[in-house]
Amino acid sequence: MLRYVLTEGDVASVRFGISPLCELGLSLRAIDDPARFPLQLPWLRRTEAARADLDVEALHGLIDDRLWTPDFLNPRPESPLTRLDDEFEQLLATPSQTFIRDLVAVHGHVPAVFAGSPKTAIRRIVRALQELWDASFAPYWPRMRAVLEADVVYRGRQIAQSGLSTMLNGISSTVDYADGVVSVRLRDPNDRRHRIDGLGLTLVPTMFTRRGSAPVGDGPPMIMYPARGQGALWETEQVANPAAVAAILGETRASLLSALGDPASSTELGVRFGVTPSAVNQHLRALRDAGLLVSTRYGHSVLYLRSELGSALLDARTG
């Protein structure tokens, strides 16, 4: 059990971040044991051929049989707008002693593939991860980031409507919050208790964990948790449309309106509904101009959400 102790001042410093490097490192879990990540099987199938020529030896040395990865692959993001290039620069600057310590914390030793100069090993790891990114993430990252950003927006709305406690108790079945203590049930036999003491607690949504995760060592306070909506990322979605609304708006626009009870980007919606990006943007703009949707910019994405008028229209179908 890991426990983060928050003072009254620490409660206000809980924040969210998105880390491309964290996604890269945690994706090794799905690559190493696909059966544990059924929601990502479509991604694994789509990228299998592209991953054939990667530095598998180096990548495999970054994960153990428990599917743990070293903390230098899980940096605490400063914001939801973190750039991979910046994280690679930070990884390249990892002190040798930190690199060795983090590997030993996972494996109990330094894997043979990383024996010798730590700096040489770190450069090899960055090359291997860059190749993994180019082969398996770059084509899909806008979709994946849209899901992660939508999750952050949802959690922020939850805090505003129901409070921090409700949000924290909802991010994972293995995370609990009560009386100023955030408890994370881990597969680590050690019982750890850390005071936040003004460091801030960062919550990081990810596509590649099924439960709450945390750093292996005593790094900055951080919890990685499964992002909402990832199950719909890779499959075309079919929504049962209210017939009366569909007759007025058309089936595609009625489907989009029905689905936007939670915020989503046009990229994500295009994948879910099998609609081209230009077409889905046209539909979303029309619905927004009619007052049925609201939109907000979040980083590089525009997220859409059903308005009160849109919800009233859907509810009126039964009246």
C-alpha positions as CSV (number, residue, x, y, z in Angstrom):
1,M,0.0,0.0,0.0
2,L,1.2,3.5,-0.9
3,R,-0.3,6.4,1.0
4,Y,0.1,10.1,0.1
5,V,-0.7,12.4,3.0
6,L,-2.2,15.7,2.0
7,T,-2.5,18.8,4.2
8,E,-5.2,21.3,3.5
9,G,-2.8,23.3,1.4
10,D,-1.8,20.2,-0.6
11,V,-5.4,19.6,-1.6
12,A,-5.3,22.7,-3.8
13,S,-2.1,21.5,-5.5
14,V,-3.5,18.3,-7.0
15,R,-3.1,18.6,-10.7
16,F,-3.2,16.6,-13.9
17,G,-0.5,15.9,-16.5
18,I,-0.1,14.0,-19.7
19,S,3.3,12.3,-20.5
20,P,4.1,10.9,-23.9
21,L,7.2,9.2,-22.5
22,C,5.1,7.7,-19.7
23,E,2.8,6.3,-22.4
24,L,5.8,4.9,-24.3
25,G,7.2,3.1,-21.2
26,L,3.9,1.8,-20.0
27,S,3.0,0.5,-23.6
28,L,5.8,-2.1,-23.1
29,R,3.3,-3.8,-20.8
30,A,0.8,-4.3,-23.6
31,I,3.6,-5.3,-26.0
32,D,5.0,-7.8,-23.5
33,D,1.7,-9.3,-22.3
34,P,-1.1,-8.5,-24.7
35,A,-3.6,-10.7,-22.9
36,R,-3.7,-8.3,-20.0
37,F,-4.6,-5.3,-22.2
38,P,-7.6,-6.4,-24.4
39,L,-8.6,-2.8,-25.0
40,Q,-5.3,-2.2,-26.8
41,L,-5.4,-5.3,-29.0
42,P,-6.5,-3.3,-32.1
43,W,-3.5,-1.0,-31.6
44,L,-1.2,-4.0,-31.1
45,R,-2.5,-5.6,-34.3
46,R,-2.2,-2.4,-36.3
47,T,1.4,-1.8,-35.2
48,E,2.7,-5.4,-35.2
49,A,4.5,-5.2,-38.5
50,A,6.0,-1.7,-37.8
51,R,7.5,-3.0,-34.5
52,A,9.3,-5.9,-36.1
53,D,12.5,-4.0,-36.7
54,L,12.8,-2.3,-33.4
55,D,15.6,-2.7,-30.8
56,V,13.6,-5.4,-29.0
57,E,16.6,-6.3,-26.7
58,A,16.8,-2.8,-25.3
59,L,13.0,-2.4,-24.9
60,H,12.7,-5.8,-23.2
61,G,15.4,-4.7,-20.7
62,L,13.1,-1.9,-19.6
63,I,10.4,-4.2,-18.1
64,D,10.3,-7.2,-15.8
65,D,8.0,-10.2,-15.3
66,R,5.7,-8.1,-13.0
67,L,5.4,-5.5,-15.9
68,W,7.2,-2.9,-13.8
69,T,9.2,-0.2,-15.6
70,P,12.0,2.0,-14.1
71,D,11.0,5.4,-12.8
72,F,13.2,7.2,-15.3
73,L,10.6,6.2,-17.9
74,N,7.8,7.8,-15.8
75,P,8.7,11.4,-15.3
76,R,6.2,13.6,-13.6
77,P,4.7,15.8,-16.3
78,E,4.4,19.5,-15.5
79,S,1.2,20.0,-17.5
80,P,-1.2,18.3,-19.9
81,L,0.9,19.8,-22.7
82,T,4.2,18.0,-22.1
83,R,6.3,17.4,-25.3
84,L,8.1,14.1,-26.0
85,D,11.2,15.9,-27.2
86,D,11.5,17.7,-23.8
87,E,11.1,14.4,-22.0
88,F,13.8,12.8,-24.1
89,E,16.1,15.6,-23.2
90,Q,15.4,15.0,-19.6
91,L,16.0,11.3,-20.0
92,L,19.3,11.9,-21.7
93,A,20.4,14.0,-18.7
94,T,19.6,11.3,-16.2
95,P,22.5,10.9,-13.7
96,S,24.3,7.6,-14.0
97,Q,23.6,6.7,-10.4
98,T,19.8,7.4,-10.8
99,F,19.8,5.2,-14.0
100,I,21.4,2.3,-12.2
101,R,19.3,2.8,-9.1
102,D,16.0,2.7,-11.0
103,L,17.0,-0.4,-13.0
104,V,18.0,-2.2,-9.8
105,A,14.7,-1.3,-8.2
106,V,12.9,-3.1,-10.9
107,H,15.2,-6.0,-11.9
108,G,17.3,-6.4,-8.8
109,H,20.3,-5.8,-11.0
110,V,21.4,-4.0,-14.1
111,P,20.3,-6.1,-17.2
112,A,23.1,-7.3,-19.3
113,V,21.9,-5.3,-22.3
114,F,22.7,-2.1,-20.3
115,A,26.0,-3.2,-18.9
116,G,28.9,-0.8,-19.3
117,S,28.6,3.0,-19.6
118,P,25.3,4.3,-18.3
119,K,25.4,7.2,-20.7
120,T,25.8,4.9,-23.7
121,A,22.9,2.7,-22.4
122,I,20.7,5.8,-22.0
123,R,21.4,6.9,-25.5
124,R,20.5,3.4,-26.8
125,I,17.2,3.5,-24.8
126,V,16.3,6.9,-26.2
127,R,16.9,5.7,-29.8
128,A,14.9,2.5,-29.2
129,L,12.0,4.6,-27.7
130,Q,12.1,7.1,-30.5
131,E,11.9,4.2,-33.0
132,L,8.9,2.8,-31.0
133,W,7.3,6.2,-31.1
134,D,7.7,6.6,-34.9
135,A,6.5,3.1,-35.6
136,S,3.6,2.8,-33.2
137,F,2.6,6.1,-31.7
138,A,3.1,8.9,-34.1
139,P,0.3,7.8,-36.5
140,Y,-2.2,7.4,-33.6
141,W,-1.0,10.0,-31.0
142,P,-3.6,12.6,-31.9
143,R,-6.4,10.1,-31.2
144,M,-4.7,8.8,-28.0
145,R,-4.0,12.3,-26.7
146,A,-7.7,13.3,-27.4
147,V,-8.8,10.5,-25.1
148,L,-6.3,11.5,-22.4
149,E,-7.3,15.2,-22.6
150,A,-11.0,14.3,-22.5
151,D,-10.4,12.4,-19.4
152,V,-8.7,15.3,-17.7
153,V,-11.6,17.6,-18.7
154,Y,-14.0,15.1,-17.3
155,R,-12.1,14.8,-14.0
156,G,-11.9,18.6,-13.7
157,R,-15.7,18.9,-14.3
158,Q,-16.2,16.2,-11.6
159,I,-14.1,18.3,-9.1
160,A,-16.2,21.4,-9.8
161,Q,-19.5,19.5,-9.5
162,S,-18.9,17.0,-6.8
163,G,-15.5,17.8,-5.1
164,L,-12.0,16.4,-5.0
165,S,-13.0,13.4,-2.9
166,T,-15.5,12.1,-5.4
167,M,-13.0,12.5,-8.3
168,L,-10.1,10.8,-6.5
169,N,-12.4,7.9,-5.4
170,G,-13.4,7.4,-9.0
171,I,-10.1,7.2,-10.9
172,S,-9.5,3.6,-10.1
173,S,-10.8,0.8,-8.0
174,T,-7.4,0.6,-6.3
175,V,-7.3,4.3,-5.3
176,D,-9.1,5.6,-2.3
177,Y,-9.2,9.0,-0.6
178,A,-10.4,9.7,2.9
179,D,-9.3,12.1,5.7
180,G,-6.6,13.7,3.7
181,V,-4.9,10.4,2.7
182,V,-4.8,9.0,-0.9
183,S,-4.2,5.3,-0.7
184,V,-3.0,3.3,-3.7
185,R,-3.2,-0.5,-3.5
186,L,-0.1,-1.8,-5.4
187,R,1.4,-5.2,-6.0
188,D,4.4,-3.9,-4.1
189,P,4.7,-5.7,-0.7
190,N,6.3,-2.7,0.9
191,D,4.1,-0.3,2.9
192,R,5.0,3.3,2.0
193,R,3.7,6.5,3.4
194,H,4.7,9.9,2.0
195,R,3.8,13.4,3.0
196,I,3.1,15.7,0.0
197,D,4.6,18.7,1.9
198,G,3.9,21.2,-0.8
199,L,5.4,19.0,-3.7
200,G,1.9,18.6,-5.3
201,L,0.2,15.4,-6.3
202,T,0.1,14.8,-10.1
203,L,-2.6,12.5,-11.6
204,V,-1.6,11.1,-15.0
205,P,-4.2,9.3,-17.2
206,T,-2.8,6.5,-19.4
207,M,-3.9,4.0,-21.9
208,F,-1.7,1.3,-20.5
209,T,-2.7,0.5,-17.0
210,R,-5.7,-1.3,-15.6
211,R,-5.4,0.0,-12.1
212,G,-3.7,2.8,-10.2
213,S,0.1,2.8,-10.6
214,A,2.8,4.8,-8.9
215,P,6.6,5.2,-9.1
216,V,8.6,2.2,-7.9
217,G,10.9,4.4,-5.8
218,D,10.4,7.5,-3.8
219,G,10.0,9.9,-6.7
220,P,7.7,12.9,-6.9
221,P,4.1,12.2,-5.8
222,M,2.3,10.8,-8.8
223,I,-0.5,8.4,-9.6
224,M,-1.1,6.9,-13.1
225,Y,-4.6,5.7,-13.7
226,P,-6.6,4.2,-16.6
227,A,-8.1,6.9,-18.9
228,R,-11.8,6.8,-19.6
229,G,-13.1,6.1,-23.1
230,Q,-10.1,4.2,-24.4
231,G,-12.3,1.2,-25.3
232,A,-14.0,3.2,-28.0
233,L,-10.8,4.6,-29.4
234,W,-10.1,1.8,-32.0
235,E,-13.5,0.7,-32.9
236,T,-16.2,2.3,-35.0
237,E,-19.2,3.2,-32.7
238,Q,-22.8,2.7,-33.5
239,V,-25.3,4.7,-31.4
240,A,-29.0,3.9,-31.3
241,N,-30.5,7.2,-32.3
242,P,-33.7,8.7,-31.0
243,A,-35.9,8.4,-34.1
244,A,-37.4,11.9,-33.8
245,V,-34.1,13.6,-33.3
246,A,-32.5,11.7,-36.1
247,A,-35.4,12.7,-38.4
248,I,-34.6,16.3,-37.7
249,L,-30.8,16.3,-37.5
250,G,-29.9,13.2,-39.6
251,E,-28.5,10.0,-38.1
252,T,-24.8,11.1,-37.9
253,R,-25.5,14.4,-36.1
254,A,-28.0,12.6,-33.8
255,S,-25.4,10.0,-33.0
256,L,-22.8,12.7,-32.2
257,L,-25.2,14.6,-30.0
258,S,-26.1,11.4,-28.1
259,A,-22.4,10.5,-27.6
260,L,-21.3,13.9,-26.4
261,G,-22.5,13.6,-22.8
262,D,-18.8,13.5,-22.1
263,P,-16.3,15.8,-23.8
264,A,-14.5,14.5,-26.9
265,S,-12.4,15.8,-29.8
266,S,-13.3,15.7,-33.4
267,T,-10.4,13.3,-34.0
268,E,-11.7,10.8,-31.4
269,L,-15.3,11.1,-32.7
270,G,-14.2,10.6,-36.3
271,V,-12.6,7.3,-35.3
272,R,-15.5,6.2,-33.2
273,F,-18.1,6.8,-35.8
274,G,-16.1,6.1,-39.0
275,V,-16.5,9.6,-40.3
276,T,-13.7,11.6,-42.0
277,P,-12.1,14.4,-40.1
278,S,-13.5,17.1,-42.4
279,A,-17.0,15.6,-42.3
280,V,-17.1,15.3,-38.5
281,N,-15.9,18.8,-38.0
282,Q,-18.7,20.1,-40.3
283,H,-21.3,18.2,-38.3
284,L,-19.9,19.5,-35.0
285,R,-19.8,23.1,-36.1
286,A,-23.4,22.8,-37.3
287,L,-24.5,21.4,-33.9
288,R,-22.5,24.1,-32.1
289,D,-23.9,26.9,-34.2
290,A,-27.4,25.6,-33.4
291,G,-26.6,25.8,-29.7
292,L,-26.7,22.0,-29.2
293,L,-23.0,21.7,-28.4
294,V,-20.4,23.8,-26.6
295,S,-16.7,23.7,-27.3
296,T,-13.5,24.5,-25.5
297,R,-9.9,24.5,-26.5
298,Y,-7.7,22.2,-24.5
299,G,-4.1,22.3,-25.6
300,H,-4.0,21.6,-29.3
301,S,-7.5,20.0,-29.3
302,V,-11.0,21.4,-29.4
303,L,-13.3,19.4,-27.1
304,Y,-17.0,19.3,-27.7
305,L,-19.8,18.7,-25.1
306,R,-23.5,18.5,-25.3
307,S,-25.2,21.8,-24.1
308,E,-28.2,22.1,-21.9
309,L,-30.3,22.7,-25.0
310,G,-28.9,19.6,-26.7
311,S,-29.6,17.5,-23.6
312,A,-33.1,19.0,-23.5
313,L,-33.7,18.0,-27.1
314,L,-32.7,14.4,-26.5
315,D,-34.8,14.3,-23.3
316,A,-37.8,15.7,-25.2
317,R,-38.1,12.7,-27.4
318,T,-39.9,10.9,-24.6
319,G,-42.2,13.8,-23.9
